[in-house]
Amino acid sequence: MTTSNDGVNWTTVQRIPIHPVGSGVDHFTAGIAVDRNTAGSQAHLALAYYYFANTNCNNATCQLYAGFVSSVNGGASWSANVQLAGPMKLSWLANTTDGYMTGDYISTSIVGGQAFLGILVAFKPQGGKLQEATYTAALAVVGG
């Protein structure tokens, strides 16, 4: 959505078409960036997010992924989904009182026309210890 200069009026929320409606893919915990050197219908946008490729799963079968999409026309169209990481089993993540979590460790920035993403990636535990780390990736901002 966008707003008027005074922040009083807002457009309706628009869906980012990463996967088709009804695909069974669930997207969450996103980090979005806007290139400060662009604006309006020419704004460059970058979005990193986590997703379950199939929400018809449970703690033992769910697989977590990290993905990325971008736009060079203010969100009028978006690039195809880029899989950044995964699949990750939920048991590879920190288990909290609220269940398995990546936390809110995701970020996206655009610098020099390039998107820089910060995401958590988990690997199979070794010796009873979790193998989680925060990684960054540099990706081109492109349109759909």
Backbone as CSV, one residue per row, in Angstrom:
resi,resn,N_x,N_y,N_z,CA_x,CA_y,CA_z,C_x,C_y,C_z
1,MET,0.835,-1.173,0.000,0.000,0.000,0.000,0.879,1.234,0.000
2,THR,0.337,2.321,-0.388,1.069,3.585,-0.392,0.231,4.638,0.328
3,THR,0.880,5.751,0.666,0.199,6.805,1.401,0.404,8.157,0.723
4,SER,-0.470,9.071,1.062,-0.289,10.457,0.633,0.894,11.034,1.398
5,ASN,1.402,12.166,0.955,2.573,12.777,1.595,2.367,13.053,3.082
6,ASP,1.130,13.354,3.495,0.878,13.648,4.903,0.560,12.402,5.731
7,GLY,0.495,11.221,5.090,0.230,9.979,5.805,-1.211,9.783,6.222
8,VAL,-2.117,10.624,5.727,-3.527,10.536,6.126,-4.285,9.532,5.267
9,ASN,-4.042,9.537,3.974,-4.778,8.667,3.057,-3.887,7.524,2.573
10,TRP,-4.465,6.318,2.565,-3.727,5.123,2.174,-4.485,4.381,1.085
11,THR,-3.736,3.759,0.188,-4.363,2.900,-0.814,-4.711,1.560,-0.167
12,THR,-5.460,0.757,-0.879,-5.778,-0.572,-0.359,-4.520,-1.444,-0.401
13,VAL,-4.498,-2.422,0.471,-3.380,-3.359,0.532,-3.338,-4.177,-0.757
14,GLN,-2.147,-4.345,-1.302,-1.954,-5.147,-2.511,-1.169,-6.400,-2.157
15,ARG,-1.558,-7.498,-2.724,-0.878,-8.770,-2.494,0.379,-8.848,-3.357
16,ILE,1.493,-9.286,-2.769,2.707,-9.550,-3.547,2.576,-10.984,-4.060
17,PRO,2.520,-11.174,-5.357,2.201,-12.500,-5.924,3.401,-13.448,-5.982
18,ILE,3.897,-13.833,-4.807,5.049,-14.727,-4.756,4.653,-16.123,-5.235
19,HIS,3.570,-16.630,-4.701,3.004,-17.915,-5.116,1.505,-17.709,-5.335
20,PRO,0.879,-18.508,-6.172,-0.554,-18.341,-6.436,-1.407,-18.558,-5.180
21,VAL,-2.526,-17.858,-5.096,-3.490,-18.082,-4.031,-3.933,-19.542,-4.106
22,GLY,-4.013,-20.203,-2.972,-4.416,-21.604,-2.939,-3.281,-22.586,-3.167
23,SER,-2.050,-22.091,-3.287,-0.896,-22.958,-3.560,-0.485,-23.790,-2.350
24,GLY,-0.948,-23.406,-1.156,-0.539,-24.103,0.056,0.770,-23.592,0.624
25,VAL,1.326,-22.525,0.036,2.568,-21.929,0.527,2.204,-20.827,1.519
26,ASP,2.894,-20.792,2.656,2.653,-19.794,3.689,3.906,-18.935,3.843
27,HIS,3.760,-17.612,3.669,4.865,-16.650,3.769,4.742,-15.880,5.072
28,PHE,5.875,-15.625,5.750,5.810,-14.909,7.023,7.178,-14.319,7.371
29,THR,7.199,-13.484,8.398,8.400,-12.818,8.919,9.218,-12.211,7.784
30,ALA,8.692,-11.160,7.210,9.329,-10.523,6.056,10.176,-9.323,6.456
31,GLY,11.171,-9.032,5.627,11.976,-7.820,5.749,11.956,-7.124,4.398
32,ILE,11.443,-5.887,4.349,11.303,-5.181,3.070,12.209,-3.951,3.047
33,ALA,12.698,-3.634,1.854,13.542,-2.453,1.668,13.066,-1.665,0.462
34,VAL,13.273,-0.355,0.529,13.006,0.546,-0.588,14.311,1.281,-0.877
35,ASP,14.707,1.296,-2.127,15.908,2.037,-2.526,15.621,3.522,-2.361
36,ARG,16.354,4.181,-1.483,16.107,5.592,-1.178,16.355,6.509,-2.382
37,ASN,17.009,6.003,-3.408,17.268,6.804,-4.606,16.189,6.637,-5.658
38,THR,15.105,5.927,-5.309,13.985,5.719,-6.230,12.697,6.069,-5.508
39,ALA,11.627,6.281,-6.281,10.350,6.643,-5.657,9.197,6.364,-6.610
40,GLY,7.997,6.380,-6.035,6.769,6.259,-6.817,6.727,5.012,-7.675
41,SER,6.271,5.194,-8.910,6.111,4.049,-9.813,7.444,3.487,-10.289
42,GLN,8.544,4.157,-9.963,9.874,3.654,-10.319,10.653,3.174,-9.090
43,ALA,9.964,3.062,-7.948,10.627,2.636,-6.714,11.150,1.213,-6.850
44,HIS,12.354,0.990,-6.364,12.947,-0.346,-6.323,12.694,-0.924,-4.935
45,LEU,12.090,-2.101,-4.896,11.704,-2.760,-3.656,12.365,-4.128,-3.584
46,ALA,12.719,-4.550,-2.390,13.300,-5.878,-2.185,12.666,-6.481,-0.936
47,LEU,12.320,-7.760,-1.004,11.630,-8.429,0.086,12.236,-9.801,0.347
48,ALA,12.719,-10.001,1.568,13.162,-11.331,2.016,12.103,-11.846,2.976
49,TYR,11.908,-13.152,3.032,10.847,-13.724,3.859,11.140,-15.204,4.093
50,TYR,10.483,-15.758,5.087,10.498,-17.197,5.321,9.189,-17.760,4.793
51,TYR,9.205,-19.040,4.433,7.965,-19.663,3.995,7.994,-21.167,4.192
52,PHE,6.787,-21.703,4.367,6.575,-23.142,4.328,6.061,-23.457,2.936
53,ALA,6.717,-24.362,2.228,6.302,-24.712,0.873,4.976,-25.456,0.867
54,ASN,4.659,-26.108,1.976,3.400,-26.838,2.093,2.930,-26.710,3.533
55,THR,1.835,-25.990,3.745,1.343,-25.778,5.109,0.574,-26.976,5.646
56,ASN,0.343,-27.970,4.822,-0.312,-29.198,5.278,0.762,-30.093,5.898
57,CYS,1.281,-29.654,7.064,2.397,-30.350,7.707,2.293,-30.189,9.210
58,ASN,3.196,-30.853,9.925,3.256,-30.724,11.377,4.718,-30.489,11.777
59,ASN,4.993,-30.431,13.075,6.361,-30.143,13.525,7.386,-31.119,12.966
60,ALA,6.980,-32.353,12.714,7.928,-33.357,12.207,8.117,-33.275,10.696
61,THR,7.130,-32.737,9.975,7.207,-32.773,8.515,7.351,-31.409,7.844
62,CYS,7.094,-30.305,8.565,7.207,-28.970,7.954,8.648,-28.700,7.530
63,GLN,8.785,-28.036,6.401,10.101,-27.632,5.914,10.093,-26.127,5.686
64,LEU,11.066,-25.466,6.300,11.177,-24.014,6.251,12.166,-23.595,5.174
65,TYR,11.826,-22.539,4.454,12.674,-21.969,3.414,12.794,-20.465,3.654
66,ALA,13.819,-19.855,3.079,13.939,-18.400,3.013,13.900,-18.028,1.538
67,GLY,13.185,-16.950,1.225,13.032,-16.548,-0.175,13.215,-15.057,-0.367
68,PHE,13.221,-14.660,-1.637,13.462,-13.267,-2.015,12.710,-12.944,-3.299
69,VAL,12.108,-11.766,-3.361,11.533,-11.203,-4.582,11.864,-9.722,-4.608
70,SER,11.788,-9.115,-5.794,12.054,-7.682,-5.912,11.213,-7.080,-7.021
71,SER,11.173,-5.755,-7.024,10.407,-5.003,-8.021,11.183,-3.739,-8.389
72,VAL,11.103,-3.345,-9.641,11.729,-2.098,-10.081,10.686,-1.086,-10.564
73,ASN,9.403,-1.392,-10.290,8.348,-0.482,-10.739,7.325,-0.223,-9.634
74,GLY,7.839,0.019,-8.435,6.971,0.382,-7.321,6.030,-0.716,-6.878
75,GLY,6.325,-1.952,-7.222,5.483,-3.071,-6.829,4.406,-3.426,-7.834
76,ALA,4.408,-2.771,-9.011,3.417,-3.122,-10.038,3.621,-4.555,-10.528
77,SER,4.875,-5.002,-10.562,5.184,-6.397,-10.879,6.407,-6.799,-10.058
78,TRP,6.562,-8.115,-9.883,7.615,-8.646,-9.021,8.389,-9.726,-9.743
79,SER,9.635,-9.895,-9.352,10.468,-10.962,-9.898,9.926,-12.313,-9.429
80,ALA,10.442,-13.360,-10.005,10.110,-14.705,-9.539,10.750,-14.935,-8.168
81,ASN,10.174,-15.850,-7.399,10.713,-16.238,-6.104,12.109,-16.837,-6.274
82,VAL,13.055,-16.356,-5.458,14.400,-16.925,-5.415,14.521,-17.636,-4.069
83,GLN,14.754,-18.935,-4.094,14.955,-19.680,-2.847,16.368,-19.395,-2.352
84,LEU,16.473,-18.850,-1.143,17.770,-18.500,-0.561,18.324,-19.604,0.321
85,ALA,17.448,-20.295,1.028,17.873,-21.340,1.957,16.749,-22.337,2.155
86,GLY,17.114,-23.525,2.553,16.133,-24.561,2.843,16.254,-25.710,1.873
87,PRO,15.588,-26.798,2.201,14.655,-26.896,3.318,15.365,-27.066,4.647
88,MET,14.742,-26.475,5.685,15.218,-26.609,7.056,14.126,-27.304,7.858
89,LYS,14.478,-28.326,8.619,13.519,-28.989,9.492,13.295,-28.115,10.719
90,LEU,12.062,-28.109,11.220,11.771,-27.297,12.394,12.606,-27.712,13.593
91,SER,12.913,-28.991,13.726,13.709,-29.462,14.866,15.142,-28.936,14.829
92,TRP,15.550,-28.326,13.724,16.880,-27.723,13.639,16.894,-26.315,14.232
93,LEU,15.707,-25.765,14.547,15.577,-24.403,15.061,15.504,-24.407,16.584
94,ALA,15.723,-23.255,17.164,15.592,-23.103,18.613,14.148,-23.394,19.018
95,ASN,13.977,-24.222,20.033,12.647,-24.558,20.535,12.379,-23.684,21.751
96,THR,11.378,-22.827,21.638,11.039,-21.882,22.698,9.716,-22.285,23.337
97,THR,9.280,-21.524,24.316,7.978,-21.790,24.936,6.837,-21.583,23.946
98,ASP,7.097,-20.886,22.837,6.098,-20.681,21.785,6.304,-21.623,20.609
99,GLY,7.218,-22.567,20.718,7.491,-23.511,19.640,8.792,-23.179,18.932
100,TYR,9.044,-23.863,17.833,10.277,-23.657,17.059,10.245,-22.284,16.407
101,MET,11.389,-21.564,16.480,11.404,-20.196,15.957,12.729,-19.817,15.315
102,THR,12.617,-19.002,14.283,13.782,-18.328,13.729,13.989,-17.006,14.459
103,GLY,13.026,-16.595,15.252,13.046,-15.267,15.843,12.630,-14.276,14.770
104,ASP,12.932,-13.026,14.977,12.607,-12.024,13.963,13.874,-11.602,13.230
105,TYR,14.762,-12.564,13.043,16.064,-12.299,12.454,15.980,-12.332,10.939
106,ILE,15.513,-11.243,10.378,15.473,-11.094,8.934,15.565,-9.604,8.642
107,SER,16.265,-9.269,7.597,16.451,-7.861,7.269,16.733,-7.732,5.784
108,THR,16.340,-6.616,5.227,16.652,-6.318,3.832,17.009,-4.841,3.720
109,SER,18.082,-4.541,3.019,18.498,-3.169,2.734,18.896,-3.093,1.275
110,ILE,18.752,-1.925,0.680,19.224,-1.701,-0.687,20.292,-0.635,-0.624
111,VAL,21.475,-0.975,-1.109,22.610,-0.056,-1.133,23.244,-0.149,-2.514
112,GLY,23.423,0.980,-3.156,24.050,0.989,-4.472,23.277,0.186,-5.504
113,GLY,21.957,0.133,-5.355,21.120,-0.592,-6.308,21.099,-2.092,-6.112
114,GLN,21.767,-2.580,-5.064,21.816,-4.013,-4.798,21.138,-4.303,-3.456
115,ALA,20.384,-5.414,-3.387,19.716,-5.805,-2.147,20.659,-6.639,-1.294
116,PHE,20.728,-6.305,-0.011,21.504,-7.074,0.955,20.529,-7.641,1.976
117,LEU,20.543,-8.964,2.100,19.588,-9.652,2.953,20.299,-10.251,4.148
118,GLY,19.648,-10.235,5.283,20.136,-10.933,6.466,19.102,-11.967,6.865
119,ILE,19.461,-13.252,6.833,18.522,-14.326,7.151,19.171,-15.342,8.078
120,LEU,18.350,-16.013,8.858,18.822,-17.109,9.684,18.724,-18.401,8.882
121,VAL,19.780,-19.213,8.926,19.793,-20.508,8.248,20.176,-21.563,9.280
122,ALA,19.398,-22.635,9.308,19.667,-23.736,10.232,20.076,-24.975,9.450
123,PHE,20.994,-25.714,10.039,21.449,-26.984,9.478,21.227,-28.080,10.515
124,LYS,21.380,-29.319,10.116,21.191,-30.454,11.006,22.100,-30.298,12.233
125,PRO,21.532,-30.429,13.441,22.350,-30.317,14.651,23.510,-31.313,14.652
126,GLN,24.611,-30.887,15.236,25.814,-31.722,15.335,26.173,-31.886,16.804
127,GLY,26.356,-33.126,17.255,26.746,-33.379,18.638,25.756,-32.827,19.640
128,GLY,24.469,-32.831,19.288,23.440,-32.332,20.189,23.348,-30.819,20.264
129,LYS,24.070,-30.114,19.398,24.054,-28.649,19.408,23.457,-28.127,18.104
130,LEU,22.637,-27.083,18.241,22.038,-26.468,17.066,23.116,-25.865,16.180
131,GLN,22.863,-25.867,14.898,23.775,-25.283,13.908,23.014,-24.190,13.162
132,GLU,22.834,-23.052,13.810,22.123,-21.921,13.225,23.073,-20.742,13.126
133,ALA,22.938,-19.997,12.047,23.763,-18.808,11.871,22.995,-17.798,11.032
134,THR,23.419,-16.551,11.132,22.840,-15.501,10.308,23.749,-15.292,9.110
135,TYR,23.154,-15.308,7.945,23.887,-15.141,6.697,23.381,-13.904,5.971
136,THR,24.213,-13.398,5.089,23.782,-12.310,4.218,23.986,-12.728,2.779
137,ALA,23.209,-12.133,1.921,23.321,-12.370,0.490,23.177,-11.021,-0.201
138,ALA,23.860,-10.853,-1.296,23.728,-9.645,-2.113,23.102,-10.062,-3.420
139,LEU,21.959,-9.471,-3.751,21.217,-9.847,-4.955,20.836,-8.604,-5.745
140,ALA,20.732,-8.777,-7.027,20.294,-7.692,-7.895,18.803,-7.464,-7.696
141,VAL,18.392,-6.211,-7.726,16.974,-5.867,-7.669,16.482,-5.825,-9.100
142,VAL,15.523,-6.721,-9.413,15.004,-6.833,-10.780,13.487,-6.822,-10.713
143,GLY,12.852,-6.681,-11.856,11.391,-6.667,-11.913,10.830,-7.938,-12.489
144,GLY,9.515,-8.005,-12.471,8.834,-9.198,-12.971,8.370,-9.060,-14.374
